[in-house]
């Protein structure tokens, strides 16, 4: 096996043999991640030659950053928090990974795709909790997307491939054609500088 990873590092089940009923209860700030059950499994597996590399993954970038700051792994995967609008992983995880010489894998980069598949309906029936600021950014991104003439998949992938601190980008696909389209988009390289800058300005704080 090439890589063995602890998934969803925010979940208590990886960090204690007796997790509380509410797995979202925050761990103590001084929690010993290094000695936790999940990390011991990774360390033992690598020592026994069962895997070449170890890593952590999660859909909450703050949790990934917190764990990464406390453990030694080869790879981290922050999901859903680095795309054309979301930049939490870019701000909090990637600089830390670079300092620790940890490879960064991106996942969940097309979280906004359902919106752009039917943006008119989405803007008519906004989900509860949508802020005016986020609605404005969505509208501005939609305008950039339409003016570019690129598919939203291509716009997203070509924006992200410009980040040299990212080692790998995972793309979800429903069929081989979608995989092929993602490969073609990635091979086209980063966006033109002006277009890249326009998308970059939309990043959420």
C-alpha positions as CSV (number, residue, x, y, z in Angstrom):
1,X,0.0,0.0,0.0
2,X,1.3,3.4,-0.9
3,X,-0.6,5.6,1.5
4,X,-2.5,5.0,4.8
5,X,-4.4,7.9,6.2
6,X,-6.6,8.9,9.1
7,X,-9.8,10.2,7.6
8,X,-11.9,13.0,9.1
9,X,-9.4,14.0,11.8
10,X,-12.0,16.1,13.6
11,X,-13.8,12.9,14.7
12,X,-13.1,11.7,18.2
13,X,-13.1,8.0,17.3
14,X,-9.6,8.3,15.9
15,X,-8.1,10.0,18.9
16,X,-9.4,8.1,21.9
17,X,-10.5,4.6,22.7
18,X,-13.5,6.0,24.7
19,X,-15.0,8.7,22.5
20,X,-17.9,10.8,24.0
21,X,-21.3,10.4,22.6
22,X,-21.0,13.7,20.8
23,X,-18.1,13.3,18.5
24,X,-18.0,17.0,17.7
25,X,-17.1,17.9,21.3
26,X,-13.8,19.9,21.0
27,X,-10.7,18.0,22.1
28,X,-8.7,19.5,25.0
29,X,-6.2,22.1,23.6
30,X,-3.3,20.0,25.0
31,X,-4.6,16.7,23.6
32,X,-1.8,14.2,22.8
33,X,-2.4,13.5,19.1
34,X,1.0,11.8,18.7
35,X,0.1,9.1,21.2
36,X,-3.5,8.7,20.1
37,X,-4.8,5.3,18.7
38,X,-5.1,6.5,15.1
39,X,-1.5,7.8,15.0
40,X,-0.2,4.7,16.6
41,X,-1.8,2.6,13.8
42,X,-0.2,4.8,11.2
43,X,3.2,4.6,12.8
44,X,3.1,0.9,13.3
45,X,1.9,0.2,9.7
46,X,4.8,2.2,8.3
47,X,7.3,0.6,10.6
48,X,6.1,-2.8,9.5
49,X,6.3,-2.0,5.8
50,X,2.5,-2.1,5.3
51,X,2.5,1.3,3.8
52,X,5.1,3.7,2.3
53,X,3.5,7.0,3.5
54,X,1.1,8.2,6.1
55,X,-1.3,11.1,6.1
56,X,-4.4,12.8,7.5
57,X,-7.5,14.0,5.8
58,X,-10.5,16.1,6.8
59,X,-13.3,18.3,5.6
60,X,-12.7,20.9,8.3
61,X,-9.5,22.8,7.5
62,X,-9.0,24.1,11.0
63,X,-9.0,20.5,12.3
64,X,-6.5,19.4,9.7
65,X,-4.2,22.3,10.5
66,X,-4.5,21.6,14.3
67,X,-3.6,18.0,13.9
68,X,-0.9,18.6,11.3
69,X,0.8,21.0,13.7
70,X,1.1,18.2,16.2
71,X,2.0,15.1,14.2
72,X,4.6,14.0,11.7
73,X,3.0,12.6,8.5
74,X,3.9,12.6,4.8
75,X,0.6,13.8,3.3
76,X,-2.4,15.9,4.2
77,X,-5.7,16.2,2.4
78,X,-7.9,19.2,3.3
79,X,-11.2,18.7,1.5
80,X,-13.9,21.3,0.5
81,X,-12.0,24.3,1.6
82,X,-9.9,25.4,-1.4
83,X,-11.6,26.2,-4.7
84,X,-12.6,29.3,-6.6
85,X,-14.2,30.9,-3.5
86,X,-13.2,28.9,-0.4
87,X,-9.6,29.6,0.7
88,X,-9.4,28.3,4.3
89,X,-7.0,25.5,3.4
90,X,-4.8,27.8,1.4
91,X,-4.5,30.2,4.4
92,X,-4.2,27.8,7.3
93,X,-3.1,24.3,6.1
94,X,-0.8,24.8,3.1
95,X,1.7,27.2,4.6
96,X,2.0,24.8,7.6
97,X,2.4,21.8,5.2
98,X,5.1,23.6,3.3
99,X,7.1,24.3,6.5
100,X,6.8,20.7,7.5
101,X,7.6,19.3,4.0
102,X,4.3,17.6,3.9
103,X,2.6,16.9,0.5
104,X,-0.8,18.5,0.0
105,X,-3.7,16.8,-1.8
106,X,-6.9,18.7,-2.6
107,X,-10.3,17.1,-2.6
108,X,-13.8,18.3,-2.9
109,X,-12.9,21.1,-5.2
110,X,-16.2,21.1,-7.1
111,X,-18.4,21.8,-4.1
112,X,-19.8,24.9,-6.0
113,X,-20.6,22.9,-9.2
114,X,-24.3,22.2,-8.3
115,X,-24.8,26.0,-8.0
116,X,-23.4,26.7,-11.4
117,X,-25.3,23.8,-13.0
118,X,-28.5,25.8,-12.3
119,X,-27.5,29.2,-11.0
120,X,-30.8,30.9,-11.8
121,X,-32.7,28.5,-9.6
122,X,-30.1,28.7,-6.8
123,X,-30.2,32.5,-6.8
124,X,-34.0,32.4,-6.6
125,X,-34.2,29.9,-3.7
126,X,-31.1,30.7,-1.6
127,X,-30.2,28.2,1.1
128,X,-30.9,29.2,4.7
129,X,-28.0,31.1,6.1
130,X,-26.6,32.4,2.9
131,X,-25.1,35.9,3.6
132,X,-25.5,38.8,1.2
133,X,-21.7,38.8,0.9
134,X,-21.6,35.2,-0.3
135,X,-24.4,35.8,-2.7
136,X,-22.5,38.7,-4.2
137,X,-19.4,36.6,-4.6
138,X,-21.3,33.8,-6.2
139,X,-22.8,36.3,-8.7
140,X,-19.5,37.8,-9.5
141,X,-17.9,34.4,-9.9
142,X,-20.7,33.4,-12.2
143,X,-20.1,36.5,-14.4
144,X,-16.4,35.7,-14.6
145,X,-17.2,32.1,-15.5
146,X,-19.6,33.0,-18.3
147,X,-17.3,35.7,-19.7
148,X,-14.4,33.2,-19.7
149,X,-16.1,30.7,-22.0
150,X,-14.7,27.9,-19.9
151,X,-16.7,25.2,-18.2
152,X,-16.8,25.6,-14.4
153,X,-14.8,22.4,-14.0
154,X,-12.0,23.9,-16.3
155,X,-12.1,27.2,-14.5
156,X,-11.7,25.6,-11.1
157,X,-9.0,23.2,-12.1
158,X,-6.9,25.7,-14.0
159,X,-7.2,28.1,-11.1
160,X,-5.9,25.5,-8.7
161,X,-3.1,24.0,-10.8
162,X,-1.3,27.4,-10.5
163,X,-0.6,26.7,-6.8
164,X,2.8,25.0,-6.7
165,X,2.4,24.1,-3.1
166,X,-0.3,21.6,-4.1
167,X,1.0,18.1,-4.9
168,X,-2.2,16.4,-6.2
169,X,-5.7,17.4,-7.1
170,X,-8.5,14.7,-6.7
171,X,-11.5,15.0,-9.0
172,X,-14.7,13.2,-8.5
173,X,-16.4,11.8,-11.6
174,X,-19.6,10.0,-12.5
175,X,-18.3,8.6,-15.8
176,X,-15.0,8.2,-17.8
177,X,-15.9,11.3,-19.9
178,X,-15.8,13.5,-16.8
179,X,-12.4,12.1,-15.9
180,X,-11.1,12.8,-19.4
181,X,-12.5,16.4,-19.3
182,X,-10.7,17.0,-16.0
183,X,-7.4,15.7,-17.4
184,X,-7.7,17.9,-20.5
185,X,-8.5,20.9,-18.3
186,X,-5.5,20.2,-16.1
187,X,-3.2,19.8,-19.0
188,X,-4.2,23.2,-20.4
189,X,-2.3,24.7,-17.4
190,X,-3.1,27.7,-15.3
191,X,-5.5,30.4,-16.3
192,X,-4.4,33.5,-18.1
193,X,-3.0,36.0,-15.5
194,X,-5.9,38.5,-15.7
195,X,-8.5,35.7,-15.3
196,X,-6.6,34.1,-12.5
197,X,-6.4,37.4,-10.7
198,X,-10.1,38.0,-11.1
199,X,-10.9,34.7,-9.5
200,X,-8.3,35.2,-6.8
201,X,-9.9,38.4,-5.7
202,X,-13.1,36.6,-4.8
203,X,-11.6,34.5,-2.1
204,X,-13.6,34.4,1.1
205,X,-11.7,35.6,4.2
